Amino acid sequence: MPGAEDAVASGDDDALYVLTAALLTPAQFPSVLGDDYPAACATLRLEPYAEGYGLVLGQDGTGARWTVVVDDVSLVAVAIASWDCGMEYDLSPDERSVVSALPGWPLAVATAAPGIPAPHDPAPEEGAPAPLAPPDGAAWGPAQRRLGADMVALQWNEWRARMGDDAAGPQTGAEAGGAGRGEGGTTAGAGTRAEAGGPNASEAAGSDPYEGVRRALKELGEYVTEAPPVGRVRSSFAGGEARMLRADGPGWSLVARTDDMAFVLLDDEPHEVLPVTRGPKLPALLESLDAMAVRPS
């Protein structure tokens, strides 16, 4: 696979101009693809091998979007780390490492290759899968819920600041593990509900979103006693001795710091970010989840 300059200069329609890349491993995968690693692999029609894959997103010489799956995970990881540091890196996997080439992109890509036609899906071939496409930003569903949780994890300090200092103190209306609304009708101990990704579109009269939060916390407790599919709970560095946890399940996503509180997003509550204050039970739950979570190598 040629580098960016070669791909443009050669005029070869089969050459790939690499725009970005992502890892697809048990510990790091685009959560838009699924609640866990096997589900993410299934979305791309891949076997969930423990070693994982690299996803290379680019355009061919006609401008068509392609997602190339490679088994050289280390090469893709080095490229991503270099780009994150502002360094140039020519990501050119060996053709022997290519597992499959899928039409379209599963992720939104803001850039385009210069000197070739604008990004577009390749012409469909008989029997070929429909082109991959990022989720509709105007809709709300499992993919958008997981992306919202990713955003909260990425911008943790900003979201945490919205809760105020009281959010880390004793809960007033419920304990973590049975979270609920406080006596004043707001989130117990946090005093607010925030919105992710757009206006609240689900405030049904008399609904209690914390029924969904209680269900999520109950299922998280079950993860500790009976391991879920790999990747359902992931742990990453969060500063000091703290870890950032990301967990998903049917209809819900959780973001938490092991030294602080948690946030839950629900399919049934579009764009809502529901805080769960620390209380007496949450620390033990987070510690147990961190112990069984998969971590980046």
C-alpha positions as CSV (number, residue, x, y, z in Angstrom):
1,M,0.0,0.0,0.0
2,P,1.7,3.3,-1.1
3,G,2.1,6.3,1.1
4,A,0.0,9.4,0.7
5,E,2.2,11.2,-1.9
6,D,2.7,8.0,-4.0
7,A,-1.1,7.3,-4.0
8,V,-1.8,10.8,-5.4
9,A,1.0,10.9,-7.9
10,S,0.7,7.4,-9.3
11,G,-2.8,7.9,-10.6
12,D,-3.5,4.3,-9.8
13,D,-7.2,3.9,-9.0
14,D,-6.3,1.0,-6.6
15,A,-3.8,3.0,-4.6
16,L,-5.1,4.1,-1.2
17,Y,-4.6,7.6,0.2
18,V,-4.6,7.0,3.9
19,L,-6.5,9.6,5.9
20,T,-6.7,8.1,9.4
21,A,-6.6,4.9,11.3
22,A,-8.1,3.2,14.4
23,L,-7.4,0.1,16.5
24,L,-9.8,-2.8,16.7
25,T,-8.6,-4.8,19.7
26,P,-10.3,-6.1,22.9
27,A,-9.1,-3.1,24.9
28,Q,-9.4,-0.4,22.2
29,F,-12.1,-0.4,19.5
30,P,-14.4,2.2,18.0
31,S,-17.4,1.9,20.3
32,V,-19.7,3.0,17.5
33,L,-19.3,-0.5,16.2
34,G,-20.7,-2.3,19.2
35,D,-21.0,-2.8,22.9
36,D,-18.0,-5.2,23.0
37,Y,-15.1,-6.5,20.9
38,P,-16.9,-9.5,19.4
39,A,-19.9,-7.2,18.4
40,A,-17.5,-4.7,16.9
41,C,-15.8,-7.4,14.9
42,A,-19.1,-8.8,13.7
43,T,-20.1,-5.4,12.4
44,L,-17.1,-5.6,10.1
45,R,-17.6,-9.3,9.4
46,L,-14.4,-10.2,11.2
47,E,-13.5,-13.0,13.6
48,P,-12.8,-11.6,17.1
49,Y,-9.1,-12.7,17.3
50,A,-7.4,-11.8,20.5
51,E,-4.6,-10.1,18.7
52,G,-7.0,-7.6,17.1
53,Y,-6.8,-5.6,13.9
54,G,-5.9,-2.2,12.6
55,L,-8.4,-0.2,10.5
56,V,-7.0,2.1,7.8
57,L,-9.4,4.6,6.4
58,G,-8.7,6.3,3.1
59,Q,-9.7,7.0,-0.5
60,D,-8.7,5.2,-3.7
61,G,-7.6,7.0,-6.9
62,T,-11.3,7.7,-7.8
63,G,-12.0,9.2,-4.4
64,A,-14.0,6.3,-3.2
65,R,-14.1,5.6,0.5
66,W,-12.5,2.3,1.7
67,T,-11.8,0.8,5.1
68,V,-8.8,-1.6,4.9
69,V,-8.5,-4.1,7.7
70,V,-4.9,-5.2,8.5
71,D,-3.5,-7.6,11.1
72,D,-0.4,-5.5,11.7
73,V,-1.7,-3.9,14.8
74,S,1.7,-2.7,16.0
75,L,2.2,-0.7,12.8
76,V,-1.2,1.0,13.1
77,A,-0.6,1.7,16.8
78,V,2.7,3.4,16.1
79,A,1.1,5.5,13.4
80,I,-1.7,6.7,15.6
81,A,0.7,7.5,18.5
82,S,2.9,9.5,16.1
83,W,-0.1,11.5,14.7
84,D,-1.3,12.2,18.2
85,C,2.1,13.7,19.0
86,G,1.9,15.9,15.9
87,M,4.5,13.9,14.0
88,E,4.3,12.7,10.4
89,Y,4.1,9.0,9.8
90,D,3.6,7.3,6.5
91,L,1.3,4.4,7.3
92,S,1.9,1.9,4.5
93,P,1.0,-1.6,5.6
94,D,2.4,-4.5,3.6
95,E,-0.2,-6.0,1.3
96,R,0.4,-9.4,3.0
97,S,-1.1,-7.9,6.2
98,V,-4.4,-6.9,4.6
99,V,-7.3,-9.0,5.9
100,S,-10.1,-7.3,3.9
101,A,-11.1,-4.1,2.2
102,L,-14.6,-2.9,3.0
103,P,-16.4,-0.1,1.1
104,G,-17.2,3.1,3.0
105,W,-16.1,4.4,6.4
106,P,-17.6,3.4,9.8
107,L,-16.3,6.6,11.3
108,A,-16.8,10.2,10.4
109,V,-13.7,11.6,8.7
110,A,-13.4,15.3,8.3
111,T,-10.5,15.4,5.9
112,A,-10.2,14.4,2.2
113,A,-7.4,13.5,-0.1
114,P,-6.2,16.4,-2.3
115,G,-6.0,16.0,-6.0
116,I,-8.6,13.3,-6.4
117,P,-12.5,13.4,-6.5
118,A,-14.4,14.2,-3.3
119,P,-15.1,11.2,-0.9
120,H,-17.9,9.0,-2.1
121,D,-19.0,5.4,-1.7
122,P,-17.6,3.1,-4.4
123,A,-20.0,1.7,-7.0
124,P,-21.8,-1.3,-5.6
125,E,-20.8,-4.7,-6.8
126,E,-23.1,-7.7,-7.0
127,G,-23.1,-9.5,-3.7
128,A,-20.9,-6.9,-2.0
129,P,-21.9,-5.6,1.5
130,A,-23.5,-2.2,1.8
131,P,-20.9,0.6,2.3
132,L,-20.0,1.3,5.9
133,A,-21.3,4.7,7.2
134,P,-21.0,6.6,10.4
135,P,-24.2,6.9,12.5
136,D,-26.7,9.6,11.8
137,G,-25.8,12.5,14.1
138,A,-29.5,13.7,14.2
139,A,-30.7,10.4,15.5
140,W,-30.3,8.7,18.9
141,G,-29.7,5.0,19.5
142,P,-27.0,2.6,20.7
143,A,-24.2,4.0,18.5
144,Q,-24.9,7.6,19.4
145,R,-25.2,6.6,23.1
146,R,-21.8,5.0,23.0
147,L,-20.3,7.9,21.2
148,G,-21.8,10.2,23.8
149,A,-20.1,8.2,26.6
150,D,-16.8,8.4,24.7
151,M,-17.2,12.2,24.6
152,V,-17.8,12.3,28.4
153,A,-14.7,10.2,29.0
154,L,-12.6,12.4,26.7
155,Q,-13.9,15.6,28.3
156,W,-14.2,14.3,31.8
157,N,-12.9,17.4,33.6
158,E,-15.5,19.6,31.8
159,W,-18.4,17.2,32.6
160,R,-17.2,16.7,36.2
161,A,-17.1,20.5,36.7
162,R,-20.8,20.7,35.9
163,M,-21.6,18.6,38.8
164,G,-20.0,20.8,41.5
165,D,-18.1,19.8,44.6
166,D,-21.1,18.1,46.3
167,A,-21.2,15.4,43.7
168,A,-18.3,13.6,45.4
169,G,-19.9,13.7,48.8
170,P,-22.5,11.6,50.5
171,Q,-25.6,10.9,48.5
172,T,-28.9,12.4,49.7
173,G,-31.5,10.3,48.0
174,A,-29.9,6.9,47.0
175,E,-26.8,4.9,47.1
176,A,-24.7,3.9,44.1
177,G,-25.9,0.5,43.1
178,G,-29.4,1.7,43.6
179,A,-29.1,5.3,42.2
180,G,-32.2,7.5,42.1
181,R,-33.5,11.0,42.3
182,G,-32.9,13.0,45.4
183,E,-35.7,14.5,47.5
184,G,-35.6,17.7,45.3
185,G,-36.3,15.8,42.1
186,T,-32.7,16.1,40.9
187,T,-29.9,13.5,40.7
188,A,-29.0,12.4,44.2
189,G,-26.0,14.2,45.4
190,A,-25.3,16.0,42.0
191,G,-28.2,18.3,41.6
192,T,-28.2,18.4,37.9
193,R,-28.7,16.5,34.7
194,A,-26.6,17.4,31.6
195,E,-27.2,16.9,27.9
196,A,-24.9,15.3,25.5
197,G,-24.9,16.0,21.8
198,G,-28.1,18.1,21.5
199,P,-31.4,19.0,23.1
200,N,-33.3,16.7,25.4
201,A,-35.8,14.8,23.3
202,S,-37.2,12.3,25.7
203,E,-38.7,14.0,28.8
204,A,-41.9,11.9,29.0
205,A,-44.3,13.0,31.7
206,G,-43.8,11.0,34.9
207,S,-40.8,9.0,33.6
208,D,-37.9,8.2,35.9
209,P,-34.6,7.8,34.0
210,Y,-33.0,6.4,37.1
211,E,-34.9,3.2,36.7
212,G,-32.5,2.7,33.7
213,V,-29.5,3.7,35.8
214,R,-30.4,1.2,38.5
215,R,-30.7,-1.5,35.9
216,A,-27.3,-0.6,34.4
217,L,-25.7,-0.7,37.8
218,K,-27.3,-4.0,38.6
219,E,-26.0,-5.5,35.3
220,L,-22.5,-4.1,36.1
221,G,-22.6,-5.9,39.4
222,E,-23.4,-9.1,37.4
223,Y,-20.4,-8.5,35.2
224,V,-18.2,-8.8,38.2
225,T,-19.6,-12.3,39.1
226,E,-20.0,-13.6,35.5
227,A,-17.7,-12.2,32.9
228,P,-19.4,-10.5,30.0
229,P,-18.1,-10.6,26.4
230,V,-14.6,-9.2,26.2
231,G,-14.4,-5.5,25.8
232,R,-17.7,-4.7,27.6
233,V,-15.6,-3.1,30.4
234,R,-12.4,-1.3,29.5
235,S,-9.9,0.5,31.7
236,S,-7.5,3.2,30.7
237,F,-5.1,5.6,32.5
238,A,-6.7,8.7,34.0
239,G,-3.9,10.4,35.9
240,G,-2.2,9.5,39.2
241,E,-3.4,6.1,40.4
242,A,-6.9,6.6,39.0
243,R,-8.3,4.7,36.0
244,M,-11.0,5.7,33.6
245,L,-13.7,3.0,33.1
246,R,-15.9,2.6,30.0
247,A,-18.6,0.0,30.2
248,D,-21.5,-0.8,28.0
249,G,-24.6,-3.1,28.0
250,P,-27.9,-3.5,26.3
251,G,-29.4,0.0,26.3
252,W,-26.8,1.8,28.5
253,S,-23.2,3.1,28.7
254,L,-21.2,4.1,31.8
255,V,-18.2,6.3,32.2
256,A,-16.4,6.5,35.6
257,R,-13.2,7.4,37.3
258,T,-12.2,4.9,39.9
259,D,-11.4,7.8,42.4
260,D,-14.6,9.7,41.7
261,M,-18.2,9.4,40.4
262,A,-19.8,7.9,37.3
263,F,-22.1,9.0,34.5
264,V,-24.7,6.9,32.7
265,L,-26.2,7.3,29.3
266,L,-29.4,5.4,28.2
267,D,-31.0,4.6,24.9
268,D,-34.3,5.6,26.5
269,E,-33.0,9.0,27.5
270,P,-31.7,10.7,24.3
271,H,-28.8,13.1,24.9
272,E,-29.1,12.8,28.7
273,V,-26.0,12.4,30.9
274,L,-27.1,11.0,34.2
275,P,-24.7,11.4,37.2
276,V,-24.2,8.7,39.8
277,T,-22.6,10.1,42.9
278,R,-19.9,8.2,44.7
279,G,-21.6,7.2,47.9
280,P,-20.7,4.1,49.9
281,K,-21.2,1.4,47.3
282,L,-19.9,2.9,44.0
283,P,-16.1,2.7,45.0
284,A,-16.2,-1.0,45.5
285,L,-18.1,-1.6,42.3
286,L,-15.6,0.5,40.3
287,E,-12.7,-1.3,41.9
288,S,-14.1,-4.7,41.0
289,L,-14.9,-3.6,37.5
290,D,-11.4,-2.3,37.0
291,A,-9.9,-5.6,38.2
292,M,-11.7,-7.5,35.5
293,A,-11.5,-4.9,32.7
294,V,-9.3,-5.2,29.7
295,R,-6.5,-2.7,29.4
296,P,-4.5,-1.4,26.5
297,S,-1.2,-3.2,26.2
